[in-house]
Amino acid sequence: MIVNRKIPSGTATALAVGPNAPPRHAQLADFVRRNIESGEWKTGDLLPAESALIEMFGVSRTVIRQAMQTLESEGLIWRKSGKGTFVRST
């Protein structure tokens, strides 16, 4: 299994704010989705830990978990308690 916890270099980490901005969890899900679809993160790769994403985006653990739940329901990732979050084969 390939292990990859890196966050893509040159990644913009600011989320849009304001009354017309999408919810933060949706923006975060889009960020992860783009990295999977672009091939930056491949099947079997370990995604950055919740704590790294919290620090990177300045959001709560709840926002991270909402985003990951969205991606899991879309079939893009799978999670294993105590192990991490992985890119699912497409």
Long-range contacts (C-beta under 8 A, 24 or more apart in sequence): 1-44, 2-42, 2-43, 2-44, 2-45, 3-45, 3-46, 4-41, 4-42, 4-45, 4-46, 5-46, 5-47, 5-48, 5-49, 5-52, 6-48, 7-48, 7-52, 7-56, 8-35, 8-40, 13-56, 13-57, 13-58, 15-57, 15-58, 15-59, 24-57, 24-59, 24-63, 25-63, 25-64, 25-66, 25-67, 25-70, 26-67, 26-70, 28-53, 28-57, 28-59, 28-63, 28-64, 28-67, 29-67, 29-68, 29-70, 29-71, 32-67, 32-68, 32-71, 32-76, 32-77, 33-71, 33-74, 33-76, 36-76, 36-77, 36-87, 41-87, 42-87, 43-87, 43-88, 43-89, 43-90, 44-86, 44-87, 44-89, 45-86, 45-87, 46-84, 46-85, 46-86, 47-77, 47-84, 47-85, 47-86, 47-87, 49-84
